[in-house]
Amino acid sequence: MVVRAAILIFSQNSQLRDTLSTLLLAAGFALANAGSPPVAIVIGCGDQISPNDLAAARSASRDQNGIPIVLVTSQGSESLAIEALRAGAANYIRLPQTPAQLAAAIEGVVPNRTTRDGDNRIVGVSKALENVKSYLRRAAACNSNVLITGETGTGKELAADFVHRFSSRAARPFITINCAAIPDSLLESELFGYERGAFTGAHAPQDGKLKLAHGGSVFLDEIGDLSPYAQAKILRAIESGEIQRLGGRQAQKIDIRIIAATNRKLESDETFRRDLFFRLNVARIHLPPLRERKDDILPLAETFRREFDVKFGCVTKSFTRGTAELLMAYTWPGNVRELRNIVEASFIDPGPGASGQIDLPSQFRNAVQGSTGGELERILMTLARTEWNRSLAAKELHWSRMTLYRKMARYNITRTA
């Protein structure tokens, strides 16, 4: 095992400190209190952050040129995640975790280091995302076709790239094809290539994208947008393992792995061929929307902040006060892509934040604050209608009871009579 750089641990809970030490050592890290200079600081806590641990961690971070702080908690909650971001933590993770998962959370915030499995592009700490990454690794290890489903902006291309890079085909090409952007008139020349003289302007033979991917993987993005004609052509290539250039007479063998993605339910789409669906639907993974994995919102926002620090040549420390609550309150219909765009917009118009802080765009803040005002009214009306029966109110709102309790605490809703 390759020994990683050291981590400094602060925790008033001796049992939790021992657990973290064991996990970090199993992940290949050294412990800073054994004499190695740290690259990150870990604070271990239960349902509250110890003020002493936080003060010590901040002081050590300053002494070590601002190295990142990661909060690891045995009793995570949405309010604790918000408190962690306010306190300056670069990441937040809940136990129990495997050594590899803890390593990924730490190395994702350490500049110029890679994670245990060489990947820190898929960011998040939620159980849902860990399940996705676990399945992607298993899918990558086989040579089956993969179908990735999920709403727009959930990161389907990132997942496809993950499958390719951790497969036996990683050293070969990864070719992306936007199925929504290829008209039928150009399909054969784009995918299969063409011979000289096949059409006006074809002055020399040209390989298509499927041939260029020989030995590697082809990512068919938004495959649900293919026309019936295009579906038939691609099905034929998959089944036969052969293609024929436009204007050509000889078939060419191809060895490719198909990774397809869609935001549609292909199994119930009458315009999509059943036989093609069954060819693609071998290893299948669904990427949950961001609203269903809220634990990932703050780590993603911090990751994007650091990314745009580099892009725009800035040195920011954090978001302004109140940002975490707004990010967690929003439903993110555009998912991770929308979150990234909002953070980028924050750098273009940084707002009235203090030195080293960035503020969310005013139009976003106003929209979220307006929507949460509507949410407050909806909660009050539902509670009144159910005579403050929280179980019935949660059911009517399509929430869990714990979600209702958290929102009541957020808006300070109490029954006064």
C-alpha positions, 0 to 999 in steps of 0.5 A: 500500500502506498502511504499517503500524506498525513491527516491531523485529527481533532475530536473530543470523543476518544472512541470516534478519534480511534475509529477515524485513526483506524479508517485513515490508516487503513486508507493509507494515510499517516497521522500528523501527530506521528510527526508528518506535516498534514495536508488536511484536518479532520474534525470528528463529532456527534450531533454537534461540533465541539467549539474547542475542536473547531478553534484548534482546527482553524488555528492549525489550518492557518498555521499550515497555510490554509489546509482544508478541514473535513468534518466527519460526524457519527450523527449527521443532519441537514442542520449540521451540514449547514453548520459545517459549511459556516464553520469553514469545512471544505467537506462533510461526511457521515459515518459509517464509511469505508476507508476508500470512501473516507479517502475520497472525501478527504482527497477531493478537497486536497489540491493536486492529489487523486483519490484511492481509485484515481477518481474525484470527479463524481463529488458527493457524500450521500449514500445514494451517490456512494451506491451509484459509484459502487455500481459503476465500478462493478459495471466498468469491470465487465464488458457489457453495454451500459444504460444510464438514466436520469434527469437532465443535469445529473451527470450522465456523461460523467458517469459514462466517462467513469465506466470507461476509465475504470474498464479494461478499455481505458487506454483506448478511445472514448467517443461521445455522440450526441444523438439529438444533434445528428440528422438522418441525412448525416447519420451514416457518414458521421457514424460509419464513415464514407469512401471517396466520391460517396457524395459531393465533397468526399475527396478522401475516405474517412472513418466514422465515429464508431470505427474511431472508437475501435477497442474503446467505448462509445457514449450515445448521449440522449439515445432516446432522441434517435429516429426509428431509422437511426435506431435500426442502423445502430442496432444493426452495428451492435448486433453484427459488430460490423459497419460499412462506410457510405459508398463502400462495399466491404464491411469493417469489423468493430470492437466497441462497448456501448454506453448509452444515456437518456432522460426518458423512460425507454421501456414505456416509449413506444417510439423506441425499438424494443430490440435495441432497448434490450441490447442496451439495458444490460448494466443499468444505473439510475442517477438520482436528482440532486433534490433526492441527495441533499447531502451532496449539495454543499460539498458540490458547491464547495468543489465548484467554488474552488474550481472557479477560483482557479478559472477566474484567478480568485482566492475566495474562502467561503460563501457569505452567511445564509448561503447554505440555507438557500442552497439547501432550500432550493429544489434544483430542477436543473440538478448538478449542472444548475448548481455549477452555473449558479456558483459560476454566476457568483464569481461573475457578480460576487455581490456584497460579500466580505473580503474572501467571500462570494455571494449568490446572484441576487436573482437566485436569492430572491427566487429561493426566498420567494419560494420558501415563503410559499413553502411556509404558507403551505406548511401552515395551511396543511397543519391547520387543515389537519388540526396539527396532526404532524403525521397526517400533514407530512403525508399530505405534503408528501414528506417524511415526518422528519422532513416536516420537523426540520422545516418547522424548526427552520421556519420556527413554526410552533403551535401557540394555542 
